[in-house]
Amino acid sequence: ILFLMSDQHRGDCIGAAGADYVITPNLDQLAKEGILFTGAYSSVPSCLPARTSILTGMSPWKSGQIGYTEIPNYPNEGPAIFSANGYRTHAVGKNHFYPMQNKHGYQTVELEEGWYTTFKNHEKCDYTQWFEKTAPGKDINATGLNYNDLRGGRYFPFEDSLHPTYWTAERAVNFLQSYNGDAPWMLKVSFQRPHPPFDPPKRWLDTYNKSAIPLPAIGPWAEAKYGNAKGSLEKLNNASSGAFEEEEIETSRQSYYAALSFVDEQLGRVIAALKERGELGNTLILYTSDHGDMMGDHYMWRKCRAYEGSVRIPMIIRWPENLDLKIKRGQTRKELVELRDVLPTFLDVAGISKPSVMDGISMLDILRGKKWRSILDLEHAQIYEPDNAWVALMDKKYKYIYFTLTGKEQLFDLVKDPNEINDLATSGKPPTKLLFMWRDKMIKHLSERGEDWVKDN
């Protein structure tokens, strides 16, 4: 099992998904040889709760992770299950566990938790120790960018081989070239980018033409709320919202795409090593991300929002030939899949029983033609702004958002309005019956939580 993931990769930023402005040839090829799910989501779109969903296969309410809080230890964790079932388990790159060396069941780890480098006297990850030994005298933070820095136009000032994205791929390649045990293996390769800082190699930055980069989508509802919040990314470099200059937005997006293309390039090295190993035919490959990034859509940045730029993620599965699935490769599917489905998919392909506590479903069931969920739940505890606490429900057509601290609601028709420009709930003629239907669905969804969430039905 080759588990590939990046951090903060928007679901619409893949060439195979129609984004001709993003260069992702290796992900495109992976999609051509497998399945690309365009209805893939992160139910709690921030790093820690999203990674909890991957780790446990549980829904947010069951895991207890509905906001940005540290990941506790759980009785049933994917890496521990695979280790206990005879797999050689190894993780490379970003785990985001606390404390840093808590392996959560992986037998071995090689960590790139580079954001720790901005904290003096903090424990150093494997990459930081390697960088200091390999490049003495060089400043690991030479770009001057912090680890939530949205500014573009900067680039990594050293050779590619010193970059954390390259290092993560290098350690994965080393594992694939050196492991000679009899046990089947599970390798997680987790890149920190394209999460800020946007520090791609200059060659990738120069590859992108800013004039070809699409500008953010702005709905009138967002214009009313944020349109007057004029500012500069140079001064507010880790802002969660703001109306910034068009040139700054273009440059930020250019750097984000360049960072993503560098990740894609390094993914290609890992997949090439798998081919050289001769195990492409009997390996499940899954690529995803923990959440997206608003990147200026509706004047918002970063994650933790209910909108598509934040919650929609890439999800690609390439299954092994010996699985003998009677389905055409290269398809795009619209089923609503979520990070809680990743672990059950791994368990399924390995023939390991899924613990009953897990809410996720094996995505292989979709490929087998089995019935799939029709509604998906999303949420996030309060963060960034006093009113930004929400729960949402969606199907393949509509997304209903309820803001838990204010009672406000939004409704979007994602088929007619995939960029969420028009909020039907606040339109001149709100669809009353439709809103009542979704409120009723929300009441039923939240009722198990008790009177803090639902009173008198």
Salt bridges, closest charged atoms under 4 A:
ASP7 OD2 - ARG51 NH2 2.91
ASP7 OD2 - LYS94 NZ 2.70
ASP7 OD1 - HIS291 NE2 3.75
ASP12 OD2 - ARG10 NH2 2.80
GLU33 OE1 - ARG318 NE 2.69
GLU77 OE2 - HIS104 ND1 2.78
GLU110 OE1 - HIS90 NE2 2.76
GLU110 OE2 - ARG171 NE 2.81
GLU132 OE1 - LYS124 NZ 2.91
ASP149 OD2 - ARG151 NH2 2.65
ASP160 OD2 - ARG203 NH2 2.70
GLU170 OE1 - ARG269 NH2 2.30
ASP199 OD1 - HIS163 NE2 3.25
ASP199 OD2 - ARG193 NH2 2.85
ASP206 OD2 - LYS202 NZ 2.71
GLU234 OE1 - ARG151 NH1 3.77
GLU234 OE1 - ARG154 NH2 3.16
GLU247 OE2 - LYS210 NZ 2.37
GLU265 OE1 - ARG203 NH2 2.66
GLU279 OE1 - ARG277 NE 2.84
ASP290 OD2 - ARG51 NH2 3.47
ASP290 OD2 - HIS291 NE2 3.21
ASP297 OD2 - ARG10 NH2 3.00
ASP297 OD1 - ARG253 NH2 2.96
GLU308 OE2 - LYS399 NZ 2.73
GLU321 OE2 - ARG318 NH2 3.37
ASP324 OD1 - LYS326 NZ 3.07
GLU335 OE2 - ARG333 NH2 2.85
GLU338 OE1 - ARG340 NE 2.83
ASP341 OD2 - ARG373 NH1 2.79
ASP348 OD2 - ARG368 NH1 2.74
ASP359 OD1 - LYS62 NZ 2.94
ASP365 OD1 - ARG368 NH1 2.93
ASP365 OD1 - LYS370 NZ 3.90
ASP377 OD1 - ARG340 NH1 3.17
GLU379 OE2 - ARG449 NH2 2.61
GLU385 OE1 - LYS225 NZ 3.71
GLU385 OE2 - ARG305 NH2 2.85
ASP387 OD2 - LYS225 NZ 2.69
GLU409 OE2 - ARG439 NH2 2.43
ASP413 OD2 - LYS397 NZ 2.95
GLU420 OE2 - LYS399 NZ 2.75
ASP440 OD2 - LYS444 NZ 3.42
